């Protein structure tokens, strides 16, 4: 009996050692940080190269005249020229300021509204479906009302940005709270978490992935609403990216128009990368992404 126990113990130790060896071997094979950055970068560079080549091929095909659809080189020169002057940067600062103010306010409203609806059955029955209806409503449809209420002003743009983003964020919060496993709630209550502490230590961490997804979607809605607002509300004294799109269209300046569109696209890509990094950090903390980030 003693020998069998020793044999079993030795076998178990050997299996554990084997698993440890595999884990250590896997760690030894971890690639460097530079290689990971390159692995994440080259697909984007390849996609960008393909897009530029396709663009140039369409230009060479003669589908549209050069003054209507200029090539990448001409647009690139225009973008460099704009970057050397103050107009592009002034417009970028104005647009980003509006986006930041509108999004922060939308996030605050959406988070509070989502938590309130998720916690109260009465509120859910009263306005739960209304939040989804507001989310699906095109933001451009709010502008006639916004202009009637606030005229051609910053408040009109702010009004539409909030109405475009807050419902999406609220729905993300509601969805995240709804999908918290009941087992976690029971465990939290058994450990003494009640009221706000239950939301702070149990529900909020468990719902965090859905909340971040809602915040990301809310940013997309707010950015789209802001661009629509700046295209329509161009009577404000301050320049903006949307206003520059309108001016370039009115002047039939295609290189200026396309270079401004590229700037808007780059801003969207940078923000998406920030949300992607936050999502990856959450997944790594939850244990669904290894430390190497693969």
C-alpha positions in Angstrom: 0.0 0.0 0.0 2.8 2.4 0.9 4.6 1.6 -2.3 1.5 2.2 -4.3 1.0 5.6 -2.6 4.6 6.5 -3.3 4.3 5.5 -6.9 1.1 7.5 -7.4 2.7 10.5 -5.7 5.8 10.2 -7.9 3.6 9.9 -11.0 1.7 13.0 -10.0 4.9 15.0 -9.4 6.1 13.9 -12.8 2.9 15.1 -14.5 3.1 18.4 -12.7 6.7 18.8 -13.6 5.8 18.0 -17.2 3.1 20.7 -17.3 5.5 23.2 -15.7 8.1 22.3 -18.3 5.6 22.9 -21.1 4.6 26.2 -19.6 8.3 27.3 -19.2 9.0 26.1 -22.7 6.1 28.2 -23.9 7.5 31.2 -22.1 10.9 30.7 -23.5 9.4 30.9 -27.0 7.7 34.2 -26.4 8.5 36.7 -29.2 10.0 40.1 -28.5 8.0 43.2 -28.1 9.2 44.5 -31.5 8.1 41.3 -33.2 4.7 41.6 -31.7 4.3 45.2 -32.8 5.4 44.2 -36.3 3.0 41.3 -36.4 0.1 43.7 -35.5 1.3 46.4 -37.9 2.1 44.7 -41.2 -1.5 43.6 -41.9 -2.6 47.2 -41.6 0.2 48.4 -43.8 -0.7 45.7 -46.4 -4.4 46.8 -46.3 -3.4 50.4 -46.7 -1.1 49.6 -49.6 -3.9 47.6 -51.3 -6.4 50.5 -50.8 -4.0 53.0 -52.3 -3.2 50.8 -55.3 -7.0 50.3 -55.9 -7.5 54.0 -55.6 -4.8 54.7 -58.2 -6.1 52.0 -60.5 -9.5 53.6 -60.5 -7.9 57.0 -61.3 -5.9 55.5 -64.2 -9.1 53.8 -65.5 -10.5 57.3 -66.3 -13.8 56.6 -64.6 -13.9 60.2 -63.4 -11.9 63.2 -64.5 -8.8 64.2 -62.4 -10.4 67.3 -61.0 -13.3 65.2 -59.6 -11.2 62.2 -58.4 -7.5 63.1 -58.0 -4.9 60.4 -57.3 -3.2 59.5 -54.0 -0.1 61.5 -54.8 -2.0 64.7 -55.4 -4.1 64.2 -52.3 -1.0 63.4 -50.3 0.6 66.7 -51.4 -2.5 68.6 -50.4 -2.6 66.9 -47.0 1.1 67.9 -46.4 0.3 71.4 -47.5 -2.7 71.6 -45.2 -0.6 70.2 -42.3 1.9 73.0 -42.7 -0.8 75.7 -42.2 -3.0 76.6 -39.2 -6.4 75.9 -40.8 -6.3 72.1 -40.6 -5.1 72.1 -37.0 -7.6 74.8 -35.9 -10.4 72.7 -37.4 -9.1 69.5 -35.8 -8.8 71.1 -32.4 -12.4 72.5 -32.7 -13.8 69.2 -33.8 -12.0 67.2 -31.1 -13.1 69.6 -28.5 -16.7 69.2 -29.5 -16.3 65.4 -29.7 -14.7 65.2 -26.2 -17.3 67.4 -24.5 -20.2 65.7 -26.2 -18.9 62.2 -25.6 -18.0 62.8 -21.9 -21.5 64.1 -21.3 -23.1 61.3 -23.3 -21.1 58.7 -21.4 -22.2 60.2 -18.0 -25.8 60.3 -19.1 -25.7 56.8 -20.7 -24.0 55.2 -17.7 -26.4 56.7 -15.1 -29.4 55.9 -17.3 -28.3 52.4 -18.0 -27.7 51.6 -14.3 -31.0 53.1 -13.3 -32.9 51.1 -15.9 -31.0 47.9 -15.2 -31.8 48.3 -11.4 -35.4 49.3 -11.6 -38.1 47.1 -13.2 -40.4 50.1 -13.4 -38.0 52.2 -15.4 -37.2 49.2 -17.6 -40.9 48.8 -18.4 -41.4 52.5 -18.9 -38.4 53.5 -21.1 -36.4 50.4 -21.8 -37.7 50.0 -25.4 -37.6 53.8 -25.9 -33.8 53.8 -25.3 -33.5 51.2 -28.1 -35.8 53.2 -30.4 -33.6 56.3 -29.8 -30.5 54.4 -30.6 -31.9 53.2 -33.9 -33.1 56.7 -34.9 -30.7 58.3 -37.4 -28.9 61.2 -35.8 -29.5 63.4 -38.9 -33.2 63.3 -38.2 -32.6 65.3 -35.0 -31.0 68.3 -36.7 -34.2 70.0 -37.9 -35.5 70.0 -34.3 -32.0 71.0 -32.9 -31.8 74.0 -35.3 -35.4 75.1 -34.3 -34.5 74.9 -30.6 -30.9 76.2 -30.6 -30.5 77.8 -34.1 -27.2 77.4 -35.9 -25.0 77.1 -32.8 -22.7 74.8 -30.8 -25.7 73.8 -28.7 -27.5 72.3 -31.7 -24.5 70.1 -32.5 -24.1 69.2 -28.8 -27.8 68.2 -28.6 -27.5 65.8 -31.5 -24.3 64.3 -30.4 -25.7 63.5 -27.0 -28.9 62.0 -28.4 -26.8 59.9 -30.8 -24.4 58.5 -28.3 -26.1 58.2 -24.9 -28.8 55.6 -25.8 -26.1 53.3 -27.2 -24.0 53.6 -24.1 -27.1 53.0 -21.9 -27.9 49.9 -23.8 -24.4 48.6 -23.3 -24.7 49.0 -19.6 -28.1 47.4 -19.5 -26.9 44.4 -21.5 -23.8 44.0 -19.4 -25.8 44.1 -16.1 -28.4 41.6 -17.5 -25.7 39.1 -18.4 -24.0 39.0 -15.0 -24.2 35.4 -13.8 -26.6 34.9 -10.9 -23.9 32.8 -9.2 -21.7 35.9 -8.9 -24.6 37.9 -7.4 -25.3 35.2 -4.8 -21.6 34.9 -4.0 -21.3 38.7 -3.5 -24.4 38.8 -1.3 -23.1 35.9 0.8 -19.8 37.8 1.3 -21.8 40.8 2.5 -22.0 43.0 -0.6 -25.2 44.9 -0.6 -26.6 48.0 -2.4 -23.9 50.1 -4.0 -21.1 47.8 -2.8 -22.7 45.0 -4.8 -22.6 47.2 -7.9 -19.1 48.4 -7.2 -17.4 45.1 -6.4 -19.5 42.5 -8.3 -21.8 43.9 -11.0 -19.6 46.6 -12.4 -16.5 44.4 -12.9 -18.6 41.5 -14.3 -20.4 43.9 -16.8 -17.2 45.8 -17.7 -16.7 44.1 -21.1 -20.2 45.0 -22.3 -19.9 48.5 -20.9 -16.7 49.1 -22.8 -18.3 47.7 -25.9 -21.2 50.2 -25.4 -18.8 53.0 -24.8 -17.0 52.2 -28.1 -20.3 52.0 -30.0 -21.3 55.3 -28.3 -18.2 56.9 -29.6 -18.9 55.8 -33.1 -22.5 57.2 -32.9 -21.2 60.5 -31.4 -18.4 60.9 -34.0 -20.9 60.2 -36.8 -23.4 62.7 -35.3 -20.7 65.3 -34.9 -19.6 65.1 -38.5 -23.2 65.3 -39.7 -23.7 68.4 -37.5 -20.6 70.1 -38.7 -21.6 69.6 -42.3 -25.0 71.2 -41.7 -24.2 73.8 -39.1 -21.5 75.8 -40.9 -22.6 79.3 -39.9 -20.6 79.2 -36.7 -17.5 81.5 -36.7 -15.1 78.7 -35.7 -13.7 76.4 -38.4 -14.0 72.6 -38.1 -13.3 69.5 -40.1 -16.9 69.2 -41.1 -17.0 72.8 -42.2 -13.8 72.3 -44.2 -15.6 69.5 -46.0 -18.4 71.8 -46.9 -16.1 74.6 -48.0 -14.0 72.2 -50.2 -17.2 70.8 -51.8 -18.5 74.3 -52.5 -15.2 75.2 -54.1 -15.0 71.9 -56.0 -11.6 71.4 -54.4 -11.4 67.5 -54.5 -7.8 67.2 -53.1 -8.7 69.4 -50.1 -11.9 67.4 -49.6 -10.2 64.0 -49.7 -7.3 65.1 -47.5 -9.8 66.3 -44.9 -11.7 62.9 -45.1 -8.4 61.1 -44.5 -7.8 63.2 -41.3 -11.3 62.2 -40.1 -10.6 58.6 -40.9 -7.2 58.7 -39.0 -8.9 60.2 -35.9 -11.4 57.3 -36.0 -8.6 54.7 -36.3 -6.7 56.3 -33.4 -9.8 56.2 -31.1 -10.6 52.6 -32.2 -7.0 51.6 -31.3 -7.4 53.1 -27.8 -10.6 51.2 -27.3 -8.9 48.1 -28.6 -6.1 48.4 -26.1 -8.6 48.8 -23.3 -10.5 45.8 -24.5 -7.3 43.7 -24.6 -6.3 44.8 -21.1 -9.7 43.7 -19.8 -9.5 40.3 -21.6 -6.0 39.8 -20.3 -7.2 40.5 -16.7 -10.1 38.1 -17.2 -7.7 35.4 -18.2 -9.0 35.0 -21.8 -5.9 36.5 -23.3 -2.4 35.2 -22.4 0.3 37.5 -21.1 2.0 37.5 -24.5 -1.1 39.1 -25.9 -1.6 36.5 -28.6 
